[in-house]
């Protein structure tokens, strides 16, 4: 047993075999991840047909509300960088941020500083937990809700004139009594206006759906959108993108800055989850799908080779208990007929041990420990057990 333990033969999958079995799945997942990242980057850089793009006539675009604003004399500037967005703020300007949650922490801080300096209006669409705490400190988020037709429920002129609208998404809790909380869903507003210094104010809309071409004509959506975005003669329509890099010299020289710093944390967690899923799939595909079963060998194998191969497997698995059980079972099977014990009772200690004691006047406890005892503690004990079983069988045969 100890001599065969030096072999490395095993039925376990080698790293090369595991790679051969799983490389197709891993390559496919890598291609999907790479393709998704490239597609997201391209779509965020090119907003010609993107969601809430004022130049897009798609159902998810916002060209309709942009054209209505232009007809009312409001100039609409579409920007995709934070530097351009903050540079265009002023007392006569409304800054619309379509996806504030996409901004990094540093970008949110920069935007908030620009908002406090400006005397204009800032409209944040669908701002959730990742951005509300920084951009509107006096407001907290609440669990979101599905879009539904809601009544104004407040005295804000823009809301009372618009009447019922289709709104939902994020809900908010206000920490100031001066804020206007409108369009309540289960007691919490889906639109909040927070006044700032002078003529400045910030408007939170829980959902951006009402600005899309598909939803604008429903209920009072168009009226509310025109009043919120057309209160100033100039509108800066900010579409955050993954290509929006910081222009601050200190940030540009920061050696820790990279593309990953621009990726939202949710994307990073999603990538990690995909990696874990791929690893679990590899383990699942590589594992043995059940216990080993016996089958007819296609060729004749010498007994010594089969014994050595099984010993290697036991050694590889560190299965001394299984090896000891096999040795004891074989010994009991061979000596039972010599002691006059039927084969079916060879493994019953109450029948085999008395017959053995009658043949060999030795310590019954020693026989019990030898034939029915616990598993060996180490390889040396296993070898000693095999020798003792051989000696016992020879003694029975010669007695």
Helices and strands as residue ranges (DSSP letters): G 4-6, H 15-45, H 63-71, E 75-79, H 82-87, E 93-97, G 100-102, H 105-117, E 121-125, H 129-135, E 139-150, H 157-162, E 165-174, E 180-185, E 188-195, E 201-205, G 209-211, H 221-229, E 234-238, H 249-252, G 259-262, H 265-286, H 303-317, H 320-338, G 343-345, H 349-359, H 364-372, H 379-398
